[in-house]
Amino acid sequence: MKNAKEFKLIECRGTPYEIGRQWGEGCKENILKISENICNSMALFYKASKKEVVSNAMKFLPAVQEFDPYLVEIMRGQADATGLSLEEIFTQKCFNELTFYYNNISGLCTSFAATGKATQDGKTILGQNIDFLPGTPIDLLKIHHANGLVQFILSFSNSSEFTLSSAGIGICANATIGQDYSFNIPVGCYLPRVMREKNIHDAIDILKQVVRGLGYYHLADINGHMSGIESIHNDFELLYPERDMLLHSNHYLTERFKEVDTALQLQPDSYHRLDRIRSLLDQHYGHINTEIIMKILADHDHHPDSICRHFNPTVPTSSTTVASFIMVPAEGAIYIAAGHPCEYEYVRYEF
């Protein structure tokens, strides 16, 4: 018998500032915790002061202000609601970049998307397990934008967003780690704009402009369109579905990126997780549905470094599955497990 647990749903609407203020009020405890966690971890592992960490984050702000002033207004609202400064909120949005700036690498995830002949009814299904440090704060929001767009957002440390939009687009994300970076706009500051687009082609076009290392993403929509994108510090590659499926973990699939890939040293289980999810989906090809995906995301082959990832006490900064989600754009629905999918029931939310 699995545990019944769900995230508190925070609904926000109005201007971007009003959305940010409601977001900050509803998620205040976690946002304050995130700020504390960033400072404590950087001080503990790298003897970096809060002033130094914020200073490194603020190097990105001018580019973000030009790229997405809408997001900056959301951050101002969060700051006013929580009592933190805009600089502290912005530092949270730069969490992924700071993690790699200070070489504190811990994130691991396994994701999929399937549609057409691969699924039971031809509908698009996508999702993943979100793996990171135990206790990482996650919030669930339903955002009503003034232009009519509505989004379900799983906000990860107020820095990354896993989003399903009422435009029928969903996104998955995985850490990919090369050897060099040339940061411009932080992940936490370009994903929100990408997912406010109303068609998948415009969303991918923005990703092509801004992705430069750190992450793999795939987007899938209500019409069965799917695209993935890998990048290094000065290049990117679009990935396309094979047999109506896109699958990824934490190593590069693009041949010319493999020479700078650090997964073999830092995330060697990535190769097995990808092989495993491909094998399981192949077994159910043509019959893939949400129930089957729930079982696959709870798979323990190669435990604890499995698709459903568990804490490994022998690893200094071990990741664990902190949440899991499955999106069905045609139904306007997202299923979310608030922890390991082997232990927690998926809860359905819909527009």
BAMARMAR-994677 format. One line per 3 residues: number of its first residue (from 1); their letters; for each residue z, x, y of N, C-alpha, C, O. Coordinates in steps of 0.2 Angstrom, whole numbers, plus 5000, padded with zeros to 4 digits. Layout:
# BAMARMAR-994677
NUM	a	Z X Y Z X Y Z X Y Z X Y; ...;
This chain:
# BAMARMAR-994677
1	mkn	5000 5004 4994 5000 5000 5000 5000 5004 5006 5005 5008 5007; 4995 5004 5010 4994 5008 5016 4999 5005 5022 5001 4999 5022; 5000 5009 5027 5005 5007 5032 5000 5003 5037 4995 5005 5039;
4	ake	5004 4998 5040 5001 4994 5045 5003 4997 5052 5009 4996 5054; 4998 5000 5056 5000 5003 5062 4994 5003 5067 4988 5004 5064; 4995 5002 5073 4989 5002 5077 4991 5004 5084 4996 5004 5086;
7	fkl	4986 5007 5088 4987 5009 5094 4988 5003 5099 4985 4998 5098; 4992 5004 5104 4992 4999 5109 4986 4999 5113 4983 5005 5116; 4983 4993 5114 4976 4993 5118 4978 4992 5125 4981 4987 5127;
10	iec	4975 4997 5129 4976 4996 5137 4969 4994 5140 4964 4997 5139; 4969 4988 5143 4963 4986 5146 4963 4987 5154 4968 4987 5157; 4957 4990 5156 4957 4992 5163 4950 4989 5166 4945 4988 5162;
13	rgt	4950 4987 5173 4944 4985 5176 4945 4986 5183 4950 4987 5186; 4939 4985 5186 4938 4985 5194 4934 4992 5196 4930 4994 5193; 4936 4994 5202 4933 5000 5204 4935 5006 5200 4940 5006 5196;
16	pye	4932 5012 5200 4934 5018 5196 4941 5020 5198 4945 5021 5193; 4943 5019 5204 4950 5021 5206 4955 5016 5203 4960 5018 5200; 4953 5010 5203 4958 5005 5200 4958 5005 5192 4963 5005 5189;
19	igr	4952 5007 5189 4952 5009 5182 4957 5014 5180 4961 5014 5176; 4956 5020 5184 4961 5026 5183 4968 5024 5184 4972 5026 5180; 4970 5020 5189 4977 5018 5190 4979 5014 5185 4985 5015 5182;
22	qwg	4976 5009 5182 4978 5005 5177 4978 5009 5170 4983 5009 5166; 4974 5014 5169 4974 5019 5164 4980 5023 5164 4984 5023 5159; 4982 5026 5170 4988 5030 5171 4994 5026 5170 4999 5028 5167;
25	egc	4994 5020 5172 5000 5016 5171 5001 5014 5164 5007 5014 5161; 4996 5012 5160 4996 5010 5153 4998 5016 5149 5001 5015 5143; 4996 5022 5150 4996 5028 5146 5000 5033 5149 5000 5039 5147;
28	ken	5005 5031 5154 5009 5036 5157 5013 5041 5153 5013 5047 5154; 5016 5038 5148 5020 5043 5144 5016 5048 5140 5018 5054 5140; 5010 5046 5138 5006 5051 5134 5003 5056 5139 5002 5062 5138;
31	ilk	5001 5054 5145 4998 5058 5150 5003 5063 5152 5001 5069 5153; 5009 5061 5153 5014 5066 5155 5016 5071 5150 5017 5077 5151; 5015 5068 5144 5016 5073 5138 5011 5078 5137 5012 5084 5135;
34	ise	5005 5076 5138 4999 5080 5138 5000 5086 5143 4999 5092 5141; 5002 5084 5149 5003 5090 5154 5008 5095 5152 5007 5101 5153; 5013 5092 5149 5019 5096 5147 5016 5101 5141 5018 5107 5140;
37	nic	5013 5098 5136 5010 5101 5130 5006 5107 5132 5006 5112 5129; 5001 5106 5137 4997 5111 5139 5000 5117 5142 4999 5123 5140; 5005 5116 5146 5009 5121 5149 5013 5125 5144 5013 5131 5144;
40	nsm	5016 5121 5140 5021 5124 5135 5017 5128 5130 5019 5134 5128; 5011 5126 5128 5007 5130 5123 5004 5136 5126 5004 5141 5122; 5002 5135 5132 4999 5141 5135 5004 5146 5136 5003 5152 5136;
43	alf	5010 5144 5138 5015 5149 5140 5018 5152 5133 5019 5158 5133; 5018 5148 5128 5021 5151 5122 5016 5156 5118 5018 5161 5116; 5010 5154 5118 5005 5158 5114 5002 5164 5118 5000 5169 5116;
46	yka	5001 5162 5125 4998 5167 5129 5001 5170 5135 4998 5173 5140; 5008 5168 5136 5011 5170 5142 5008 5168 5149 5009 5171 5154; 5004 5162 5148 5000 5160 5154 5005 5155 5158 5007 5150 5155;
49	skk	5005 5156 5165 5009 5152 5169 5005 5145 5170 4999 5145 5170; 5009 5140 5172 5006 5134 5174 5001 5135 5180 4995 5132 5180; 5003 5139 5185 4999 5141 5190 4992 5144 5188 4987 5142 5191;
52	evv	4993 5148 5183 4987 5152 5181 4982 5147 5177 4976 5147 5178; 4985 5143 5173 4981 5138 5169 4977 5133 5174 4971 5132 5173; 4981 5130 5179 4978 5126 5183 4972 5129 5187 4967 5126 5188;
55	sna	4974 5135 5189 4969 5139 5193 4962 5140 5189 4957 5139 5192; 4963 5142 5183 4957 5142 5179 4953 5136 5178 4947 5136 5178; 4957 5130 5177 4954 5124 5177 4950 5122 5183 4944 5119 5183;
58	mkf	4953 5123 5189 4950 5121 5195 4943 5124 5197 4940 5122 5201; 4942 5130 5193 4935 5133 5194 4930 5128 5193 4924 5129 5195; 4931 5123 5188 4926 5118 5186 4925 5113 5191 4920 5109 5191;
61	lpa	4930 5111 5196 4930 5105 5199 4924 5104 5204 4921 5099 5204; 4922 5109 5208 4916 5108 5212 4910 5105 5208 4906 5101 5211; 4908 5108 5202 4903 5106 5199 4904 5098 5196 4899 5094 5196;
64	vqe	4910 5097 5194 4911 5090 5192 4911 5085 5198 4908 5079 5197; 4913 5087 5204 4913 5082 5209 4906 5080 5211 4904 5075 5213; 4901 5085 5210 4894 5084 5211 4891 5080 5206 4887 5075 5207;
67	fdp	4893 5081 5199 4890 5078 5193 4892 5071 5192 4888 5067 5191; 4899 5070 5194 4901 5063 5192 4907 5061 5197 4913 5061 5195; 4906 5059 5203 4911 5057 5208 4915 5051 5205 4920 5050 5207;
70	ylv	4911 5047 5201 4915 5041 5198 4921 5043 5194 4926 5040 5194; 4920 5048 5190 4925 5051 5186 4931 5054 5190 4937 5053 5188; 4929 5057 5195 4934 5060 5200 4939 5054 5203 4945 5055 5204;
73	eim	4936 5049 5204 4940 5043 5207 4944 5040 5201 4950 5038 5203; 4942 5040 5195 4946 5038 5190 4952 5043 5189 4958 5041 5188; 4951 5049 5190 4956 5054 5189 4961 5054 5195 4967 5054 5194;
76	rgq	4959 5052 5201 4963 5051 5207 4968 5045 5205 4974 5045 5207; 4965 5040 5202 4969 5034 5200 4975 5036 5195 4980 5034 5196; 4973 5040 5190 4977 5042 5185 4983 5046 5188 4989 5045 5187;
79	ada	4981 5050 5193 4986 5055 5196 4991 5050 5200 4997 5051 5200; 4989 5046 5204 4993 5041 5208 4998 5037 5204 5003 5036 5206; 4995 5035 5198 4999 5031 5193 5005 5035 5190 5010 5032 5188;
82	tgl	5003 5041 5188 5008 5045 5184 5012 5050 5188 5017 5052 5186; 5011 5051 5195 5015 5055 5199 5012 5062 5198 5015 5067 5201; 5007 5064 5194 5005 5070 5193 5000 5072 5199 4997 5067 5202;
85	sle	4998 5078 5200 4993 5079 5205 4986 5079 5202 4985 5079 5196; 4981 5078 5207 4974 5078 5204 4973 5084 5200 4969 5084 5195; 4975 5090 5203 4974 5096 5199 4977 5096 5192 4974 5099 5187;
88	eif	4983 5093 5191 4986 5093 5184 4982 5088 5180 4981 5090 5174; 4979 5082 5183 4975 5078 5179 4969 5081 5177 4966 5081 5171; 4966 5085 5182 4959 5088 5180 4960 5094 5175 4956 5095 5171;
91	tqk	4966 5097 5175 4967 5102 5170 4967 5099 5163 4965 5102 5158; 4970 5093 5162 4969 5089 5156 4962 5088 5154 4960 5089 5148; 4958 5086 5158 4951 5085 5157 4947 5092 5155 4942 5092 5151;
94	cfn	4950 5098 5157 4947 5104 5155 4951 5107 5148 4950 5113 5147; 4955 5103 5145 4959 5105 5139 4954 5109 5134 4957 5114 5132; 4948 5106 5132 4944 5110 5127 4942 5117 5130 4943 5122 5126;
97	elt	4940 5117 5136 4938 5124 5139 4944 5129 5139 4943 5134 5138; 4950 5126 5141 4956 5130 5141 4958 5133 5134 4960 5139 5134; 4957 5128 5129 4959 5130 5123 4955 5136 5120 4957 5141 5117;
100	fyy	4948 5136 5122 4944 5142 5120 4944 5148 5125 4943 5153 5123; 4946 5146 5131 4947 5152 5136 4953 5156 5133 4953 5162 5134; 4958 5153 5131 4964 5156 5128 4964 5158 5121 4969 5160 5118;
103	nni	4958 5156 5118 4957 5158 5111 4962 5154 5106 4963 5156 5101; 4964 5148 5108 4968 5144 5104 4964 5139 5100 4963 5133 5103; 4961 5141 5095 4956 5136 5091 4960 5133 5085 4962 5136 5081;
106	sgl	4959 5126 5086 4963 5122 5081 4959 5116 5078 4961 5113 5073; 4954 5114 5082 4951 5107 5081 4946 5108 5075 4941 5112 5075; 4946 5103 5071 4941 5102 5065 4940 5094 5064 4944 5090 5064;
109	cts	4934 5093 5063 4932 5086 5062 4926 5085 5057 4922 5090 5056; 4925 5079 5054 4919 5078 5050 4917 5071 5052 4920 5066 5052; 4910 5071 5053 4907 5065 5056 4901 5063 5052 4898 5067 5049;
112	faa	4899 5057 5053 4893 5054 5050 4890 5048 5054 4893 5046 5059; 4883 5047 5053 4880 5041 5056 4875 5039 5050 4871 5043 5047; 4874 5033 5049 4869 5030 5044 4866 5024 5047 4869 5020 5050;
115	tgk	4860 5022 5045 4857 5016 5047 4851 5015 5042 4850 5018 5037; 4847 5009 5044 4841 5008 5040 4842 5007 5032 4846 5004 5030; 4838 5011 5029 4838 5011 5021 4844 5014 5018 4846 5012 5013;
118	atq	4848 5017 5022 4854 5020 5020 4860 5015 5019 4864 5016 5015; 4860 5010 5023 4866 5006 5024 4864 4999 5020 4859 4998 5018; 4870 4996 5018 4869 4990 5014 4865 4984 5018 4861 4981 5014;
121	dgk	4866 4983 5024 4862 4978 5028 4857 4981 5033 4855 4977 5037; 4856 4987 5033 4852 4990 5038 4855 4992 5045 4852 4995 5049; 4861 4989 5046 4864 4990 5052 4867 4998 5053 4868 5001 5048;
124	til	4867 5000 5059 4870 5007 5060 4877 5007 5059 4881 5002 5062; 4880 5012 5056 4887 5013 5055 4888 5021 5057 4884 5025 5055; 4893 5022 5061 4894 5029 5063 4902 5030 5063 4906 5025 5065;
127	gqn	4904 5036 5063 4912 5037 5063 4914 5044 5061 4909 5048 5059; 4920 5045 5061 4923 5052 5059 4930 5052 5059 4934 5047 5061; 4933 5057 5056 4940 5058 5056 4941 5063 5062 4937 5068 5063;
130	idf	4946 5062 5066 4948 5066 5072 4953 5071 5070 4959 5068 5068; 4952 5077 5069 4957 5082 5067 4959 5087 5072 4955 5089 5076; 4966 5087 5073 4968 5092 5078 4976 5093 5076 4978 5091 5071;
133	lpg	4979 5096 5081 4986 5097 5080 4991 5091 5079 4989 5086 5082; 4995 5091 5074 5000 5085 5073 5003 5083 5080 5005 5087 5084; 5003 5077 5081 5007 5074 5087 5002 5074 5093 5005 5072 5098;
136	tpi	4996 5076 5092 4992 5076 5098 4991 5068 5101 4989 5064 5097; 4992 5067 5107 4992 5060 5110 4985 5058 5110 4980 5061 5112; 4985 5051 5108 4978 5048 5108 4980 5041 5111 4985 5037 5109;
139	dll	4975 5038 5115 4976 5032 5118 4970 5028 5117 4964 5030 5116; 4971 5021 5116 4965 5017 5115 4964 5012 5121 4969 5009 5123; 4958 5012 5124 4957 5008 5130 4951 5004 5129 4946 5005 5125;
142	kih	4951 4998 5133 4945 4994 5134 4944 4994 5141 4948 4991 5145; 4938 4997 5143 4937 4998 5150 4931 4993 5152 4926 4992 5149; 4932 4989 5157 4927 4984 5160 4925 4987 5166 4928 4987 5171;
145	han	4919 4990 5166 4916 4992 5173 4913 4987 5177 4911 4982 5174; 4912 4988 5183 4910 4983 5188 4903 4981 5187 4901 4976 5189; 4899 4986 5184 4892 4984 5182 4891 4980 5176 4885 4979 5174;
148	glv	4896 4978 5173 4896 4974 5167 4897 4977 5160 4898 4974 5155; 4896 4984 5160 4897 4988 5154 4905 4988 5152 4909 4988 5156; 4906 4987 5146 4912 4987 5143 4913 4992 5137 4908 4993 5134;
151	qfi	4918 4996 5137 4919 5001 5132 4925 5001 5129 4931 5000 5132; 4925 5003 5122 4931 5005 5119 4931 5012 5119 4926 5015 5117; 4937 5015 5121 4938 5022 5121 4944 5025 5118 4949 5022 5119;
154	lsf	4943 5029 5113 4949 5033 5110 4949 5039 5114 4945 5044 5113; 4954 5040 5118 4955 5045 5123 4960 5050 5119 4966 5049 5118; 4957 5056 5118 4960 5062 5115 4963 5067 5120 4959 5070 5123;
157	sns	4970 5067 5120 4973 5071 5125 4970 5070 5132 4970 5075 5136; 4968 5065 5134 4965 5063 5141 4959 5068 5142 4958 5070 5148; 4956 5071 5137 4951 5076 5138 4944 5075 5135 4939 5077 5137;
160	sef	4945 5072 5129 4939 5070 5125 4939 5062 5124 4944 5059 5123; 4933 5059 5124 4933 5052 5123 4928 5050 5117 4922 5052 5118; 4930 5047 5113 4926 5044 5107 4925 5037 5109 4929 5033 5109;
163	tls	4918 5035 5111 4917 5029 5114 4912 5024 5110 4907 5027 5108; 4913 5018 5110 4908 5013 5108 4907 5008 5114 4912 5006 5117; 4901 5008 5117 4900 5004 5123 4896 4997 5121 4893 4996 5116;
166	sag	4897 4992 5125 4894 4986 5124 4886 4986 5125 4883 4981 5123; 4884 4992 5127 4876 4993 5127 4874 4995 5120 4868 4996 5119; 4879 4995 5115 4877 4996 5108 4876 5003 5106 4872 5005 5102;
169	igi	4880 5008 5110 4879 5015 5108 4886 5017 5106 4891 5016 5109; 4886 5022 5101 4892 5025 5099 4891 5032 5099 4886 5035 5098; 4897 5036 5099 4896 5044 5099 4902 5047 5094 4907 5044 5094;
172	can	4900 5052 5091 4904 5056 5087 4904 5063 5090 4899 5065 5093; 4909 5067 5089 4910 5074 5091 4913 5078 5086 4918 5077 5083; 4911 5085 5086 4914 5090 5082 4914 5096 5085 4909 5098 5089;
175	ati	4919 5100 5084 4919 5107 5087 4915 5112 5084 4915 5112 5077; 4910 5115 5087 4906 5121 5085 4908 5127 5089 4908 5126 5095; 4909 5132 5086 4911 5138 5090 4907 5144 5089 4906 5147 5084;
178	gqd	4903 5146 5095 4899 5152 5095 4903 5158 5097 4909 5157 5098; 4900 5163 5099 4903 5169 5101 4903 5170 5109 4907 5174 5112; 4899 5166 5112 4898 5167 5120 4898 5160 5123 4896 5155 5120;
181	ysf	4901 5160 5129 4901 5153 5133 4899 5155 5140 4901 5160 5143; 4896 5150 5143 4895 5150 5150 4896 5143 5153 4892 5139 5154; 4903 5142 5154 4905 5135 5155 4902 5133 5162 4902 5137 5167;
184	nip	4901 5127 5163 4899 5124 5169 4903 5117 5170 4907 5117 5175; 4901 5112 5166 4905 5106 5167 4909 5105 5160 4906 5105 5155; 4915 5104 5161 4919 5103 5155 4917 5097 5150 4915 5092 5153;
187	vgc	4918 5097 5144 4917 5092 5139 4920 5085 5142 4917 5080 5142; 4926 5086 5144 4930 5080 5146 4927 5077 5152 4929 5071 5154; 4923 5080 5156 4920 5078 5162 4912 5076 5161 4910 5073 5166;
190	ylp	4909 5078 5156 4902 5075 5155 4902 5070 5150 4897 5066 5150; 4906 5069 5145 4905 5064 5140 4906 5057 5143 4903 5052 5141; 4911 5056 5148 4912 5049 5151 4905 5047 5154 4903 5041 5154;
193	rvm	4902 5051 5158 4895 5049 5161 4890 5048 5156 4886 5043 5157; 4890 5052 5151 4885 5051 5145 4886 5044 5143 4881 5040 5142; 4892 5042 5141 4893 5035 5138 4893 5029 5143 4894 5024 5141;
196	rek	4892 5031 5149 4891 5025 5154 4884 5023 5154 4882 5018 5158; 4879 5027 5151 4872 5025 5151 4871 5019 5147 4875 5018 5142; 4866 5015 5148 4865 5009 5145 4859 5010 5140 4858 5004 5136;
199	nih	4856 5016 5139 4852 5016 5133 4853 5024 5130 4855 5028 5134; 4852 5024 5124 4853 5031 5120 4849 5036 5123 4851 5042 5123; 4843 5035 5125 4838 5040 5127 4841 5043 5134 4840 5049 5134;
202	dai	4843 5039 5138 4846 5042 5145 4852 5046 5143 4853 5051 5146; 4856 5043 5138 4862 5047 5137 4861 5054 5134 4864 5059 5136; 4856 5054 5129 4854 5061 5126 4851 5065 5132 4852 5071 5131;
205	dil	4847 5062 5136 4844 5067 5142 4850 5070 5146 4849 5076 5148; 4855 5066 5147 4861 5070 5151 4864 5075 5146 4866 5080 5149; 4865 5074 5140 4868 5079 5136 4864 5085 5136 4866 5091 5136;
208	kqv	4857 5084 5136 4853 5090 5136 4854 5094 5142 4853 5101 5142; 4856 5091 5147 4857 5095 5154 4863 5099 5154 4864 5104 5157; 4869 5096 5150 4875 5099 5151 4878 5102 5145 4883 5106 5146;
211	vrg	4876 5101 5139 4880 5104 5133 4878 5111 5133 4872 5113 5133; 4883 5115 5132 4882 5123 5132 4888 5125 5128 4893 5128 5130; 4887 5125 5121 4893 5127 5117 4898 5122 5116 4899 5117 5119;
214	lgy	4903 5124 5112 4909 5121 5111 4909 5114 5106 4913 5113 5102; 4903 5110 5107 4903 5104 5103 4897 5102 5101 4891 5104 5104; 4897 5099 5095 4891 5095 5092 4892 5088 5093 4898 5085 5093;
217	yhl	4887 5084 5095 4888 5077 5096 4882 5073 5093 4876 5076 5092; 4884 5067 5090 4878 5063 5088 4879 5056 5091 4885 5053 5091; 4874 5053 5093 4874 5046 5096 4870 5042 5091 4865 5044 5089;
220	adi	4872 5036 5091 4868 5031 5087 4869 5024 5090 4874 5022 5093; 4863 5020 5090 4864 5014 5093 4862 5008 5089 4860 5008 5083; 4862 5002 5092 4862 4995 5089 4855 4995 5086 4854 4991 5081;
223	ngh	4850 4998 5088 4843 4998 5086 4841 5003 5081 4835 5003 5078; 4846 5007 5078 4845 5012 5073 4842 5018 5075 4840 5023 5071; 4842 5019 5082 4841 5026 5085 4847 5031 5084 4852 5029 5085;
226	msg	4845 5037 5082 4851 5042 5081 4848 5048 5083 4843 5050 5081; 4852 5052 5086 4851 5059 5088 4857 5063 5088 4862 5061 5090; 4857 5070 5086 4862 5074 5086 4860 5080 5091 4854 5081 5092;
229	ies	4865 5084 5093 4863 5089 5098 4868 5095 5096 4874 5094 5097; 4866 5101 5095 4870 5107 5094 4868 5111 5100 4863 5111 5103; 4873 5116 5102 4872 5120 5108 4876 5127 5107 4881 5127 5104;
232	ihn	4873 5132 5110 4877 5138 5111 4877 5139 5119 4875 5134 5123; 4879 5145 5121 4880 5145 5129 4874 5145 5133 4874 5144 5139; 4868 5146 5130 4862 5146 5134 4856 5142 5130 4850 5143 5132;
235	dfe	4857 5138 5126 4852 5135 5122 4855 5128 5118 4861 5128 5117; 4850 5124 5117 4852 5118 5113 4847 5116 5108 4841 5118 5109; 4849 5112 5103 4844 5109 5098 4845 5102 5097 4851 5101 5095;
238	lly	4840 5098 5097 4841 5091 5094 4841 5091 5087 4836 5094 5084; 4845 5087 5084 4845 5086 5076 4843 5079 5075 4845 5074 5079; 4839 5077 5070 4836 5071 5069 4839 5069 5062 4840 5073 5057;
241	per	4839 5062 5061 4842 5060 5054 4837 5062 5048 4831 5062 5049; 4840 5063 5043 4836 5064 5036 4838 5058 5032 4844 5057 5030; 4833 5054 5029 4834 5048 5025 4839 5043 5029 4844 5040 5026;
244	dml	4838 5043 5035 4842 5038 5040 4849 5040 5040 4854 5036 5041; 4851 5046 5039 4858 5049 5040 4858 5055 5044 4854 5059 5044; 4864 5056 5048 4866 5062 5052 4873 5063 5049 4877 5059 5050;
247	lhs	4874 5070 5047 4880 5072 5045 4882 5079 5048 4878 5083 5049; 4889 5080 5050 4890 5086 5053 4898 5087 5052 4902 5083 5050; 4899 5094 5052 4907 5096 5052 4907 5101 5057 4906 5099 5063;
250	nhy	4909 5107 5056 4911 5112 5061 4907 5119 5061 4909 5124 5064; 4901 5119 5058 4897 5125 5058 4890 5122 5060 4888 5117 5060; 4886 5127 5063 4879 5126 5065 4874 5125 5060 4874 5128 5054;
253	lte	4870 5120 5061 4865 5119 5056 4858 5122 5058 4853 5123 5055; 4858 5123 5065 4852 5126 5068 4851 5133 5066 4856 5137 5067; 4846 5135 5063 4845 5142 5060 4846 5147 5065 4849 5152 5064;
256	rfk	4843 5146 5072 4844 5152 5076 4851 5152 5079 4852 5157 5083; 4855 5147 5078 4862 5148 5081 4867 5151 5076 4872 5153 5078; 4864 5152 5070 4869 5154 5064 4872 5161 5065 4877 5163 5063;
259	evd	4868 5165 5069 4870 5172 5070 4876 5173 5074 4879 5178 5074; 4877 5168 5079 4883 5168 5083 4889 5163 5081 4894 5162 5084; 4888 5160 5075 4893 5155 5072 4899 5159 5070 4898 5163 5066;
262	tal	4905 5156 5072 4911 5159 5070 4914 5155 5064 4920 5156 5062; 4911 5150 5062 4914 5145 5057 4916 5149 5051 4922 5147 5048; 4912 5153 5048 4914 5157 5042 4921 5160 5043 4924 5161 5038;
265	qlq	4922 5163 5048 4929 5166 5049 4934 5161 5051 4940 5162 5049; 4933 5157 5056 4938 5152 5058 4939 5146 5055 4944 5143 5055; 4933 5143 5052 4933 5136 5049 4929 5136 5043 4925 5132 5042;
268	pds	4931 5140 5038 4927 5141 5032 4926 5135 5028 4922 5134 5024; 4931 5130 5028 4931 5124 5025 4926 5119 5027 4924 5114 5024; 4923 5120 5033 4918 5116 5036 4912 5115 5031 4909 5110 5031;
271	yhr	4910 5120 5028 4904 5120 5023 4906 5115 5018 4901 5111 5016; 4912 5116 5015 4913 5111 5009 4914 5104 5012 4911 5099 5008; 4917 5103 5017 4917 5096 5020 4911 5093 5021 4910 5087 5019;
274	ldr	4906 5096 5024 4899 5094 5025 4896 5092 5018 4893 5087 5017; 4896 5097 5013 4893 5096 5007 4896 5090 5003 4893 5086 5000; 4903 5089 5004 4907 5083 5001 4905 5077 5004 4903 5072 5000;
277	irs	4904 5076 5010 4903 5069 5013 4895 5068 5012 4894 5062 5011; 4891 5073 5012 4884 5072 5010 4883 5069 5003 4880 5064 5001; 4887 5072 4998 4887 5070 4991 4890 5063 4990 4887 5059 4987;
280	lld	4895 5061 4994 4898 5055 4993 4893 5049 4996 4892 5044 4993; 4890 5051 5002 4885 5046 5005 4879 5045 5001 4876 5040 5000; 4877 5051 4998 4871 5050 4993 4873 5046 4987 4868 5042 4985;
283	qhy	4879 5046 4985 4881 5042 4979 4880 5034 4981 4879 5030 4976; 4881 5033 4987 4881 5026 4989 4875 5024 4993 4875 5019 4997; 4870 5028 4993 4864 5027 4997 4861 5020 4996 4860 5018 4990;
286	ghi	4860 5017 5002 4857 5010 5001 4862 5005 5001 4861 4999 5001; 4868 5007 5000 4874 5002 4999 4880 5004 5004 4885 5001 5004; 4879 5008 5009 4884 5011 5013 4886 5005 5018 4882 5002 5021;
289	nte	4893 5004 5018 4896 4999 5022 4903 5001 5024 4905 5007 5022; 4906 4997 5028 4912 5000 5031 4918 5001 5026 4921 5006 5026; 4918 4997 5020 4923 4998 5015 4922 5004 5012 4926 5008 5010;
292	iim	4915 5006 5010 4914 5012 5007 4916 5018 5011 4918 5023 5009; 4914 5018 5018 4915 5023 5023 4923 5024 5023 4925 5030 5024; 4927 5019 5023 4934 5019 5023 4937 5024 5018 4941 5028 5018;
295	kil	4934 5023 5012 4936 5027 5006 4934 5034 5006 4937 5039 5005; 4928 5035 5009 4925 5042 5010 4929 5046 5015 4931 5052 5014; 4931 5043 5020 4935 5046 5025 4942 5048 5023 4946 5051 5026;
298	adh	4944 5044 5018 4951 5046 5015 4950 5051 5009 4955 5052 5005; 4945 5054 5008 4943 5058 5002 4948 5064 5003 4949 5067 5008; 4951 5067 4997 4955 5072 4997 4952 5078 4993 4956 5083 4991;
301	dhh	4946 5078 4991 4943 5084 4988 4944 5090 4992 4943 5090 4998; 4947 5096 4989 4949 5102 4992 4955 5101 4997 4955 5105 5002; 4959 5097 4995 4965 5096 4999 4969 5102 5000 4969 5106 4995;
304	pds	4972 5104 5006 4973 5099 5011 4967 5100 5016 4967 5096 5021; 4962 5104 5015 4957 5105 5020 4951 5101 5018 4945 5103 5017; 4953 5095 5017 4948 5090 5015 4945 5085 5020 4947 5087 5026;
307	icr	4941 5081 5019 4938 5076 5024 4944 5073 5027 4945 5073 5033; 4949 5070 5023 4955 5067 5026 4960 5073 5026 4962 5075 5021; 4961 5076 5032 4964 5083 5032 4971 5082 5033 4974 5078 5037;
310	hfn	4975 5087 5029 4982 5086 5030 4985 5093 5032 4982 5098 5031; 4991 5093 5035 4994 5099 5037 4995 5104 5032 4997 5103 5027; 4993 5111 5034 4993 5116 5029 4998 5121 5032 4997 5125 5037;
313	ptv	5004 5121 5029 5010 5126 5032 5008 5133 5031 5012 5137 5035; 5003 5135 5028 5002 5142 5027 4997 5144 5033 4996 5150 5033; 4995 5140 5037 4990 5141 5042 4994 5141 5049 4997 5136 5050;
316	pts	4994 5146 5053 4998 5146 5060 4996 5140 5064 5001 5137 5067; 4990 5138 5065 4989 5132 5069 4984 5127 5065 4979 5126 5067; 4988 5124 5060 4984 5120 5056 4983 5113 5059 4987 5110 5063;
319	stt	4977 5111 5058 4975 5104 5060 4976 5099 5055 4977 5100 5049; 4977 5092 5057 4978 5087 5053 4974 5081 5055 4972 5081 5061; 4972 5076 5051 4969 5070 5054 4974 5066 5058 4978 5063 5055;
322	vas	4972 5065 5064 4977 5061 5069 4974 5054 5070 4978 5050 5072; 4968 5053 5068 4965 5046 5069 4958 5046 5065 4955 5052 5064; 4956 5040 5064 4949 5040 5061 4946 5033 5063 4949 5028 5064;
325	fim	4940 5033 5064 4936 5027 5067 4929 5026 5064 4926 5031 5061; 4927 5020 5063 4921 5018 5061 4918 5013 5066 4921 5008 5068; 4912 5014 5069 4909 5010 5073 4903 5006 5070 4899 5009 5066;
328	vpa	4902 5000 5072 4896 4996 5070 4894 4993 5076 4896 4987 5078; 4889 4996 5080 4886 4994 5086 4884 4987 5086 4885 4983 5091; 4880 4985 5081 4877 4978 5080 4883 4972 5080 4881 4967 5082;
331	ega	4889 4974 5078 4894 4969 5078 4899 4970 5084 4903 4966 5085; 4897 4975 5088 4902 4977 5094 4909 4978 5092 4914 4976 5095; 4909 4981 5086 4916 4982 5083 4917 4990 5081 4913 4994 5080;
334	iyi	4923 4991 5082 4926 4998 5080 4932 4997 5076 4937 4993 5078; 4932 5001 5070 4938 5000 5066 4942 5007 5067 4939 5012 5067; 4948 5007 5068 4952 5012 5069 4959 5013 5065 4962 5008 5064;
337	aag	4959 5019 5061 4966 5020 5058 4970 5025 5062 4967 5030 5064; 4976 5023 5064 4980 5027 5068 4984 5032 5065 4990 5033 5065; 4980 5037 5061 4983 5042 5057 4978 5043 5051 4972 5042 5051;
340	hpc	4981 5046 5046 4977 5048 5040 4974 5041 5037 4978 5037 5036; 4968 5041 5036 4965 5035 5033 4967 5034 5026 4966 5028 5023; 4970 5039 5022 4973 5038 5016 4980 5034 5016 4982 5032 5011;
343	eye	4983 5034 5022 4990 5031 5023 4990 5025 5028 4994 5021 5027; 4985 5024 5032 4985 5019 5037 4979 5014 5036 4973 5017 5035; 4980 5008 5037 4975 5003 5037 4970 5004 5043 4973 5006 5049;
346	yvr	4964 5002 5042 4959 5002 5048 4960 4995 5052 4961 4990 5048; 4961 4995 5058 4961 4989 5062 4955 4988 5066 4952 4993 5069; 4952 4982 5066 4946 4980 5069 4947 4978 5076 4951 4973 5077;
349	yef	4943 4981 5080 4943 4978 5087 4935 4977 5089 4931 4980 5087; 4934 4971 5093 4927 4970 5095 4927 4967 5102 4932 4964 5104; 4921 4968 5105 4920 4965 5111 4920 4958 5111 4919 4955 5117;
